[in-house]
Amino acid sequence: MKNILVPIGTSPNSHETLQYAVDFASQFSAQLFALDVFNFSAGAGALANIGEKVEQSTKDRLKGVIDQVDAKGVDIKIATYKGDLVDGLKDINKELGIDLIIIAPRSNDIKEELYLGNTSGAIIKKTNIPTLIVPKGTVFEPFKVALTAFGSGVLKRKRALDPLITMKNRFRFKVNLLLVKNPGYSDEDLKVNTALMDISSQMTITEHANTYLGVLEHFQAQHPDLLCVFRRKRGFFKNLWEKNTVPKSEFSARIPVLILSVKKD
């Protein structure tokens, strides 16, 4: 894990997410990128260098957030992008190769009833980059048990498990699998990827209306400190493809959630 990116929104708690990312990155000697986007429209009579001023203001704000964290020797780079955040993430990923995005659940959204707001939801929905969602105020500690929940054991993307494997090798945590038979499941769904089986300590099979309900049933018994799910249109956050947010009534977690992509490269 070499490059980790943290989108910095306007939340006054942005430094908390960045501090978690710093502590996490230090475990891998990874480089950290703090990203913010900016937009402007120059009307008639506007200053010729308005774009440069807006970009510089964005950089200054990023520096202010970085100044609030203990860098612990981690190399924190400032990254700015003119335009849409998702487009910026995709462009930076093409240029640098981002191994992991670390975000807070609601990012810029202030609605308390939401787990994923418009910004964080768009990152999960529209990018193909592994993402770690870190609840507000979480202090980094090495993981001990990861519950990996899924409705289908088929992984078409060869490198889908790379972040989980890398983290498991570093922190030596247990990986418990939870296969949830959802309505309409096929025999193919029950064929669990061999690489996933190889890194696991145990597997539980249950049957529920959706994967989240299966997680709720087994969460207390397994006491995970990391939940791992897969990015699929019919997967854990399937309602995200119908809208850009996830209410807390549909899903909420007090532990970090690692979202891996199973889309083909």
C-alpha positions in Angstrom: 0.0 0.0 0.0 1.9 3.0 -1.3 -0.6 5.9 -2.0 -3.5 6.8 0.3 -5.9 9.7 -0.5 -8.1 11.7 1.9 -10.8 14.0 0.4 -11.0 17.1 2.6 -14.4 18.6 2.8 -15.7 21.6 4.6 -16.5 19.7 7.8 -14.8 21.2 10.9 -13.9 17.5 11.8 -11.9 17.0 8.6 -8.7 16.9 10.6 -9.9 13.9 12.6 -10.3 11.8 9.4 -6.9 13.0 8.2 -5.3 12.1 11.6 -6.7 8.6 11.3 -5.3 8.4 7.8 -1.9 9.5 9.0 -1.8 6.9 11.7 -3.0 4.3 9.2 -0.5 5.3 6.5 2.4 5.2 9.0 1.8 1.5 9.4 2.7 1.0 5.7 5.2 3.8 5.2 2.6 5.1 2.6 2.4 8.5 1.0 -0.7 10.5 1.9 -2.6 12.9 -0.4 -5.0 15.5 1.1 -7.4 16.4 -1.7 -9.8 19.3 -2.1 -11.6 20.5 -5.2 -12.6 24.0 -6.2 -14.8 25.6 -8.8 -15.2 29.1 -10.1 -16.8 31.0 -13.0 -15.2 34.2 -14.2 -17.7 36.7 -15.5 -17.2 39.8 -17.5 -14.8 42.1 -15.8 -13.5 39.5 -13.4 -9.8 39.4 -12.5 -7.7 37.5 -15.0 -6.0 35.5 -12.3 -9.2 34.6 -10.3 -8.6 30.9 -11.0 -5.1 31.1 -9.4 -6.5 32.9 -6.4 -9.2 30.4 -5.8 -6.8 27.5 -6.1 -4.3 29.2 -3.7 -7.2 29.7 -1.2 -8.0 26.0 -1.5 -4.4 25.1 -0.9 -4.2 27.4 2.1 -7.3 25.8 3.6 -5.7 22.3 3.1 -2.6 23.5 4.8 -4.7 24.7 7.8 -6.2 21.2 8.1 -2.8 19.5 7.9 -1.4 21.8 10.5 -4.0 20.3 13.0 -2.6 16.8 12.8 0.5 15.0 14.0 2.2 13.9 10.8 4.3 11.3 12.6 6.8 11.4 9.7 4.2 10.6 7.1 4.7 12.5 3.8 1.4 14.5 3.3 1.0 15.9 -0.2 -1.5 18.6 -1.1 -3.6 17.9 -4.1 -6.2 20.3 -5.7 -8.5 19.7 -8.6 -10.7 22.1 -10.5 -14.1 20.5 -11.1 -16.0 17.5 -9.7 -14.6 15.5 -6.8 -15.3 12.1 -8.4 -13.6 13.2 -11.7 -10.6 14.4 -9.6 -10.3 11.1 -7.8 -10.4 9.2 -11.1 -7.8 11.5 -12.7 -5.5 11.3 -9.7 -5.9 7.5 -9.6 -4.9 7.3 -13.3 -1.8 9.4 -12.7 -0.6 8.0 -9.3 -2.4 4.8 -8.6 -4.4 5.2 -5.4 -4.4 2.1 -3.2 -7.0 3.4 -0.8 -9.4 6.3 -0.1 -10.1 7.1 3.5 -13.3 9.1 4.1 -15.8 10.0 6.9 -19.3 8.7 6.4 -21.1 12.0 5.6 -18.3 14.1 4.3 -19.8 17.5 3.5 -23.4 16.6 4.3 -24.7 17.8 7.6 -27.9 15.8 7.7 -27.8 13.7 10.9 -30.1 11.0 9.5 -27.7 10.1 6.8 -24.8 7.6 7.0 -23.5 8.4 3.5 -24.1 11.9 2.3 -24.1 13.0 -1.4 -20.3 13.4 -1.5 -19.3 10.2 0.3 -22.1 8.3 -1.5 -20.8 9.5 -4.9 -17.3 8.3 -4.0 -18.6 4.8 -3.2 -21.0 4.7 -6.2 -19.0 6.2 -9.0 -15.3 5.2 -8.4 -13.6 1.9 -8.6 -11.1 2.6 -5.8 -11.0 0.7 -2.5 -12.5 2.9 0.2 -12.3 2.9 4.0 -15.1 4.7 5.8 -14.1 5.8 9.2 -16.7 7.0 11.7 -16.4 10.5 13.1 -14.0 10.6 16.1 -12.5 7.2 15.5 -8.9 6.8 16.7 -6.8 4.4 14.8 -6.0 1.0 16.3 -4.8 -2.1 14.5 -7.7 -4.4 13.6 -8.2 -7.7 15.3 -11.3 -9.2 13.6 -12.6 -8.4 10.2 -16.1 -9.6 9.3 -16.3 -9.9 5.5 -20.0 -10.1 4.4 -21.3 -10.8 0.9 -24.2 -12.2 -1.0 -22.1 -13.7 -3.8 -18.7 -15.4 -3.5 -17.9 -14.6 -7.1 -15.1 -12.0 -7.5 -14.5 -11.1 -11.2 -11.7 -8.6 -10.4 -8.4 -10.3 -9.7 -7.0 -7.7 -7.4 -10.3 -7.1 -5.5 -8.9 -8.6 -2.3 -5.5 -6.8 -2.4 -6.2 -4.1 0.2 -7.8 -6.7 2.6 -4.8 -9.1 2.2 -2.3 -6.3 2.6 -4.0 -5.1 5.8 -4.3 -8.7 7.1 -0.6 -9.4 6.6 0.3 -6.2 8.4 -2.0 -6.4 11.4 -2.4 -10.2 11.6 -6.2 -10.0 12.2 -8.7 -12.8 11.7 -11.0 -12.7 8.7 -14.4 -14.2 9.3 -16.6 -14.7 6.2 -20.4 -14.3 6.2 -22.2 -15.6 3.1 -25.8 -14.2 3.1 -28.2 -16.0 0.8 -30.4 -13.2 -0.6 -33.7 -13.9 -2.4 -33.0 -15.1 -5.9 -29.5 -16.3 -5.1 -27.9 -18.8 -7.6 -25.7 -21.8 -7.1 -22.9 -19.7 -8.6 -23.2 -17.2 -5.8 -22.4 -20.0 -3.3 -19.1 -20.8 -4.9 -16.8 -18.7 -2.7 -13.6 -17.3 -4.4 -10.6 -19.5 -3.4 -8.4 -16.5 -2.5 -11.1 -15.3 -0.1 -11.3 -18.7 1.5 -7.5 -18.8 1.8 -7.3 -15.8 4.0 -10.3 -16.6 6.2 -10.5 -18.3 9.6 -14.1 -19.3 9.4 -17.2 -19.0 7.2 -20.8 -18.7 8.3 -23.8 -19.1 5.9 -27.1 -17.5 6.7 -30.2 -16.5 4.8 -31.8 -13.0 4.9 -33.7 -10.5 2.8 -30.4 -8.6 2.3 -26.8 -8.8 3.3 -27.1 -6.0 5.9 -29.7 -8.0 7.9 -27.3 -10.9 7.9 -24.6 -8.7 9.3 -26.9 -7.4 12.1 -27.6 -11.0 13.1 -24.0 -12.0 13.4 -22.3 -8.7 14.4 -22.6 -9.1 18.2 -21.5 -12.7 18.2 -18.3 -12.0 16.2 -17.4 -8.6 17.6 -15.5 -7.3 14.5 -13.6 -4.1 14.6 -13.6 -3.9 10.8 -16.5 -4.7 8.4 -15.6 -5.5 4.8 -18.1 -5.5 2.0 -18.0 -5.4 -1.8 -19.1 -2.6 -4.2 -21.8 -4.1 -6.3 -25.0 -2.7 -7.8 -26.9 -5.6 -6.1 -24.6 -5.7 -3.1 -24.4 -4.2 0.4 -25.2 -0.7 -0.6 -27.5 -1.6 -3.5 -29.9 1.3 -2.7 -27.0 3.7 -3.4 -27.5 3.0 -7.1 -31.1 4.3 -6.8 -30.1 7.5 -5.0 -26.9 9.1 -3.9 -27.3 8.8 -0.1 -27.7 6.0 2.5 -29.9 6.9 5.5 -28.9 5.6 8.9 -32.2 3.7 9.0 -30.8 1.5 6.2 -27.3 1.2 7.4 -25.0 2.6 10.1 -21.8 1.3 11.7 -19.6 2.5 14.6 -16.6 0.7 13.2 -14.6 1.3 10.0 -16.1 -0.2 6.8 -13.8 -1.3 4.0 -15.4 -1.3 0.6 -13.7 -3.4 -2.1 -14.5 -3.2 -5.8 -15.3 -6.4 -7.7 -15.7 -4.6 -11.1 -13.4 -5.8 -13.8 -10.5 -3.4 -14.6 
